[in-house]
């Protein structure tokens, strides 16, 4: 495909603008304070947490009734978010608990905050 310069510049800026606005999230779900933990990554945090809370996701979170969204962090690229998720999954449990409690000491469900 041959691009004329004006179309190419428009396309390039469109792609850059879309990628600049996209955010990626690493998040933690649980069933209760100090309960079972699940770490995930998504580009659609509200939708993904909704799916977990409403048991629309088969697997670990559904099996262990993990409906409380207790932690998240934002990243600008999928690669960084995925690397962070993998890193956190390797952590000792006490490090994960400490991370949650720094930002959410009472383990409140953050879902109402992210949907408003």
C-alpha positions in Angstrom: 0.0 0.0 0.0 1.4 3.4 -0.9 0.6 6.3 1.4 0.4 9.9 0.4 2.3 12.1 2.9 -0.8 13.8 4.3 -2.6 10.5 5.0 0.6 9.0 6.5 1.0 11.9 8.9 -2.7 11.7 9.9 -2.4 8.0 10.5 0.8 8.3 12.5 -0.6 11.0 14.8 -3.8 9.0 15.2 -2.0 5.9 16.3 0.2 7.9 18.7 -2.7 9.8 20.1 -4.7 6.6 20.7 -1.7 4.9 22.3 -1.0 7.9 24.5 -4.5 7.8 25.9 -4.7 4.1 26.5 -4.0 3.0 30.0 -3.2 -0.4 31.4 -3.9 -1.6 34.9 -2.5 -4.2 37.3 -5.2 -5.0 39.9 -5.8 -7.2 42.9 -9.0 -9.0 43.8 -9.8 -10.8 47.1 -12.6 -12.4 49.0 -12.0 -10.7 52.3 -9.3 -8.9 54.3 -6.2 -11.0 54.3 -8.0 -13.6 52.1 -7.1 -15.2 48.9 -5.4 -12.9 46.4 -5.6 -12.7 42.6 -3.4 -10.4 40.5 -4.5 -9.5 37.0 -3.8 -7.1 34.2 -6.3 -5.3 31.9 -6.8 -2.2 29.7 -10.4 -1.9 30.8 -10.4 -1.9 34.6 -14.1 -1.1 35.3 -15.3 -3.7 32.9 -12.9 -6.4 34.1 -13.7 -5.9 37.8 -17.4 -5.9 36.9 -16.9 -9.3 35.2 -15.1 -10.7 38.3 -17.7 -9.4 40.7 -20.6 -10.8 38.6 -18.9 -14.2 38.1 -18.6 -13.7 34.4 -15.0 -14.9 34.4 -14.4 -18.6 34.7 -11.5 -19.8 36.7 -9.6 -18.8 39.8 -11.6 -15.7 40.9 -14.9 -17.4 40.4 -13.8 -20.6 42.2 -12.6 -18.7 45.2 -15.4 -16.0 45.2 -13.0 -13.1 44.8 -15.3 -10.2 44.5 -13.5 -7.4 46.3 -11.3 -5.1 44.2 -8.7 -3.9 46.7 -5.8 -2.5 44.7 -4.8 -1.2 41.3 -2.0 0.7 39.6 -1.9 2.4 36.2 0.7 1.9 33.5 1.2 3.6 30.1 2.1 0.4 28.2 0.8 -3.1 28.1 4.4 -4.4 28.2 5.2 -2.6 31.5 1.8 -3.7 33.0 2.4 -7.3 32.1 5.9 -7.3 33.4 4.7 -5.7 36.7 1.9 -8.3 37.0 4.5 -11.1 36.5 6.8 -9.5 39.1 4.0 -9.2 41.7 2.9 -12.8 41.2 6.4 -13.9 42.2 6.3 -11.8 45.4 5.9 -13.2 48.8 2.4 -12.9 50.2 3.5 -10.4 52.9 4.8 -8.0 50.2 1.5 -8.1 48.4 -0.4 -7.5 51.6 1.9 -4.6 52.4 1.3 -3.1 48.9 -2.5 -3.3 49.4 -2.4 -1.8 52.9 -0.2 1.2 51.9 -3.0 2.4 49.6 -6.0 0.7 51.1 -5.4 -0.1 54.8 -9.0 -1.3 55.5 -9.2 -3.4 52.3 -12.2 -1.5 51.1 -13.8 -2.5 47.8 -12.5 0.1 45.3 -15.1 -0.7 42.6 -17.5 2.0 43.7 -14.7 4.6 43.4 -13.6 3.6 39.9 -17.1 3.5 38.5 -18.0 7.0 39.7 
